[in-house]
């Protein structure tokens, strides 16, 4: 009922600066997983600049500390989303309320299947199960905030995903993109399930499609050729920026993350999937991915409460 655009006034080209203009987040406590790299880093800097106190949770705390040296109101803590004991240690150590949890960490798609100690494919184990355990472990702190938000980075790739209920380890049929799409679908379903369970406690869930944002090394010739074929790099090797078609700068991509984390327009709205700094429309038409068309609207399947409930129980069993 709430999965429809609100008319936020922002556009696909809006940046974190636009979304946070005039906002004072003093007193707001935030955790960002992998907040020292990629869109997590842009999100960390934007929220801290607006006055929030941000804890960057990462499996590489020394690297994060160097990256974030000199950034005010930012702390670094160790967290390995593939290690249940590490997640438990982080949640036990957290003291006081938590207003915003940004689940930004992901695992680059390996060419060959990799599994965690439970036999679960590692993208799913990191991007969904690790964040599931982290979020549920932090529920007392989120409840204590009075009004808290859990923002999980998803992707338009959720449209191509399916949950492998009987084979979470991808013992057959592994493909990096299939594993990625499954994780991104799980991110949306998790946000729906979280909101339905805990909205009454003041804890709301949001899934975010940031757009296609190219960051990091782009000088690998094979990878660069693929990106050019996809219309994401120009002939000079530079990222193509076309926000109306979903191709964004890091500041444009992170804008929807901070919108989900802070916008007053979402005070009474949760369990939704966002893109371009607003709630996304629903589009169930099957659309092919091309260089000019990047399907990224929500699907009814990703928002289905029954599937979200099934995933919640499935996740509880997997994390024990």
C-alpha positions in Angstrom: 0.0 0.0 0.0 2.9 2.4 0.6 5.1 1.3 -2.4 4.5 4.3 -4.6 6.5 7.6 -5.1 5.9 10.3 -2.5 6.9 13.3 -4.6 10.0 14.0 -2.6 11.1 16.9 -4.8 14.5 15.3 -5.4 15.6 13.7 -8.6 17.9 11.0 -9.8 20.6 13.7 -10.1 20.3 14.9 -6.5 23.4 14.4 -4.3 23.9 13.7 -0.6 24.5 17.5 -0.2 21.1 18.2 -1.7 19.3 15.6 0.4 20.9 16.8 3.7 20.8 20.5 3.0 19.7 22.3 6.2 19.6 19.1 8.3 21.2 18.9 11.7 21.8 15.3 12.8 23.5 16.2 16.1 22.8 13.4 18.6 22.0 10.8 15.9 24.0 7.6 16.3 24.7 5.6 13.1 26.4 2.4 12.2 27.5 1.9 8.6 28.9 -1.5 7.7 31.9 -1.2 5.3 31.6 2.5 5.9 35.2 3.0 4.8 34.9 2.2 1.1 32.6 2.7 -1.8 29.1 4.1 -1.2 29.5 3.3 2.5 32.4 5.8 2.7 30.4 8.5 0.9 27.5 7.8 3.2 29.7 7.9 6.3 31.2 11.3 5.3 27.8 12.8 4.4 26.1 11.8 7.7 29.1 12.8 9.8 29.3 16.2 8.0 25.6 16.8 9.0 26.4 16.2 12.6 25.8 12.5 13.2 28.1 10.2 15.1 29.0 7.4 12.8 30.5 4.0 13.8 32.1 2.3 10.8 31.9 -1.5 11.3 34.4 -3.3 9.2 36.6 -6.4 8.9 39.5 -4.1 8.1 39.6 -1.6 11.0 43.2 -0.4 10.5 42.5 0.4 6.9 39.3 2.2 7.8 41.0 4.2 10.5 43.6 5.4 7.9 40.9 6.2 5.3 38.8 8.1 7.8 41.6 9.9 9.6 40.6 13.5 10.2 36.9 13.0 9.7 35.1 14.3 12.7 32.5 12.2 14.6 33.6 8.9 13.1 34.7 5.8 15.1 35.8 2.5 13.7 35.0 -1.0 15.1 35.9 -4.5 14.0 33.1 -6.6 12.5 33.3 -9.6 10.2 29.9 -10.4 8.7 31.1 -13.9 7.8 31.9 -14.7 11.4 28.9 -15.2 13.7 31.1 -14.8 16.8 32.4 -11.4 15.5 28.8 -10.2 14.9 27.8 -11.3 18.4 30.8 -9.5 19.9 29.9 -6.3 18.1 26.2 -6.3 19.2 27.1 -7.1 22.8 29.6 -4.3 22.9 27.2 -1.7 21.6 26.0 0.6 24.4 23.0 2.9 24.2 20.5 3.7 21.5 21.1 3.3 17.8 19.1 5.6 15.5 20.3 4.4 12.1 21.8 1.2 10.8 23.1 1.2 7.3 23.8 -2.3 5.9 26.2 -1.4 3.1 28.7 -4.2 3.1 28.9 -6.7 0.3 31.3 -9.2 -1.1 32.6 -8.9 -4.7 31.2 -11.7 -6.8 33.8 -14.5 -7.1 34.1 -16.3 -10.4 33.8 -19.6 -8.7 31.4 -20.4 -5.8 32.7 -19.7 -2.3 30.9 -20.8 0.9 31.1 -19.8 4.5 31.6 -22.3 7.4 27.8 -23.1 7.3 28.0 -24.1 3.6 26.1 -20.9 2.5 27.2 -19.1 -0.7 29.4 -16.1 0.6 27.6 -13.2 -1.2 24.3 -14.3 0.5 26.1 -15.0 3.8 27.7 -11.6 3.9 25.1 -9.3 2.3 22.0 -10.9 3.8 22.7 -13.4 6.6 25.4 -11.3 8.3 23.3 -8.2 8.2 20.3 -10.3 9.4 22.2 -11.4 12.5 23.6 -7.9 13.0 20.3 -6.2 12.8 18.4 -8.7 15.1 21.3 -8.5 17.6 21.0 -4.7 17.6 17.2 -4.6 18.0 17.4 -3.6 21.7 19.5 -0.6 20.7 17.2 0.3 17.8 14.1 0.0 20.0 15.8 2.2 22.6 16.2 5.0 20.0 12.4 5.4 19.9 12.4 5.9 16.2 15.1 4.0 14.3 15.8 3.1 10.7 17.5 0.1 9.1 18.7 0.9 5.6 20.0 -2.0 3.5 21.7 -1.5 0.1 19.9 -3.6 -2.5 19.9 -3.2 -6.3 17.6 -3.3 -9.3 19.3 -6.7 -9.8 16.7 -8.0 -7.3 14.4 -8.2 -10.3 16.4 -11.1 -11.7 16.9 -13.0 -8.4 15.3 -16.0 -6.8 15.9 -17.5 -3.3 17.5 -20.9 -3.4 15.5 -22.3 -0.5 16.8 -25.9 -1.0 20.4 -25.0 -2.0 21.8 -21.9 -0.3 25.3 -23.2 -1.0 24.8 -23.1 -4.8 25.9 -26.7 -5.1 24.6 -26.5 -8.7 23.9 -23.7 -11.1 26.3 -21.2 -9.7 26.8 -17.9 -11.6 28.2 -14.8 -10.0 25.3 -12.7 -11.2 22.7 -15.2 -10.1 24.2 -15.2 -6.6 24.3 -11.4 -6.6 20.7 -11.1 -7.7 19.6 -13.6 -5.0 21.3 -11.5 -2.3 19.8 -8.2 -3.6 16.3 -9.8 -3.6 16.9 -11.0 0.0 17.8 -7.5 0.9 14.4 -6.2 -0.2 12.5 -9.1 1.4 14.4 -8.6 4.6 13.4 -4.9 4.8 9.8 -5.8 4.2 9.9 -8.5 6.9 11.7 -6.3 9.4 9.3 -3.4 9.0 6.2 -5.7 9.4 7.7 -7.2 12.6 9.1 -4.1 14.3 7.3 -1.0 13.0 5.2 -1.0 16.1 8.4 -0.7 18.2 9.6 2.3 16.1 12.0 0.3 13.9 11.5 0.8 10.2 13.1 -1.0 7.3 14.2 0.3 3.9 15.9 -1.2 0.9 17.8 1.1 -1.5 18.8 0.9 -5.1 21.6 3.5 -5.4 22.0 3.2 -9.2 25.0 2.0 -11.1 28.0 3.7 -9.6 31.5 2.8 -10.8 34.2 3.1 -8.1 37.6 1.7 -7.6 40.1 0.5 -10.2 38.8 0.6 -13.7 42.1 -0.1 -15.5 41.7 -3.8 -16.0 41.4 -4.2 -19.8 39.0 -7.1 -19.8 36.8 -5.5 -17.1 37.0 -2.1 -18.9 35.9 -3.7 -22.2 32.9 -5.3 -20.5 31.9 -1.9 -19.0 32.2 -0.2 -22.4 30.0 -2.9 -23.9 27.4 -2.2 -21.2 27.6 1.6 -21.9 29.1 2.3 -18.5 32.5 3.6 -19.7 33.2 6.0 -22.5 35.9 5.6 -25.2 38.3 7.4 -22.9 37.8 5.0 -20.0 35.7 7.4 -17.9 32.4 6.4 -16.2 29.4 7.5 -18.1 27.2 9.7 -15.9 23.6 9.7 -16.9 21.5 9.7 -13.7 18.2 9.6 -15.6 19.3 6.2 -16.9 20.6 5.1 -13.6 24.3 5.8 -14.1 25.5 8.0 -11.2 28.3 9.6 -9.4 29.1 8.3 -5.9 27.4 11.3 -4.3 24.3 10.7 -6.4 24.3 7.0 -5.6 24.6 7.6 -1.9 21.9 10.3 -1.9 19.1 7.7 -1.7 20.9 6.0 1.2 21.0 9.1 3.3 17.4 10.0 2.1 16.3 6.6 3.5 18.2 7.2 6.7 17.0 10.7 7.4 14.1 12.0 5.4 11.1 13.2 7.4 8.9 12.1 4.5 9.5 8.5 5.5 8.5 9.1 9.2 5.3 7.0 8.7 6.4 4.9 5.7 8.5 1.7 5.9 9.0 -1.7 4.4 9.6 -0.1 1.0 12.2 -0.1 -1.7 13.6 3.2 -2.8 15.4 4.7 -5.8 16.3 8.2 -7.0 15.5 9.7 -3.5 12.0 8.5 -3.4 9.9 5.4 -3.0 10.1 3.5 -6.2 7.1 2.5 -8.3 6.2 -1.1 -8.9 6.8 -2.6 -12.3 6.2 -6.3 -12.9 6.9 -6.2 -16.6 9.8 -8.4 -17.6 12.5 -6.0 -18.9 15.9 -6.9 -20.5 19.0 -5.3 -19.2 20.7 -3.2 -22.0 23.3 -0.4 -22.2 20.4 2.1 -22.3 17.8 0.4 -20.1 18.7 -0.6 -16.5 15.5 -2.0 -14.9 15.4 -0.9 -11.3 11.8 -0.4 -10.1 10.3 -2.6 -7.4 8.6 -5.9 -8.1 5.5 -7.3 -6.4 7.5 -10.5 -5.7 10.2 -8.7 -3.8 7.5 -7.0 -1.6 5.4 -10.1 -0.9 4.8 -10.4 2.8 4.5 -14.1 2.8 7.8 -14.6 1.0 9.4 -12.1 3.4 8.1 -14.1 6.3 9.4 -17.3 4.8 12.9 -15.7 4.3 12.9 -14.6 8.0 12.3 -18.1 9.2 14.8 -19.5 6.7 17.4 -16.9 7.9 16.8 -17.7 11.5 17.5 -21.4 10.9 20.7 -20.7 8.9 22.1 -18.4 11.6 21.0 -20.8 14.3 
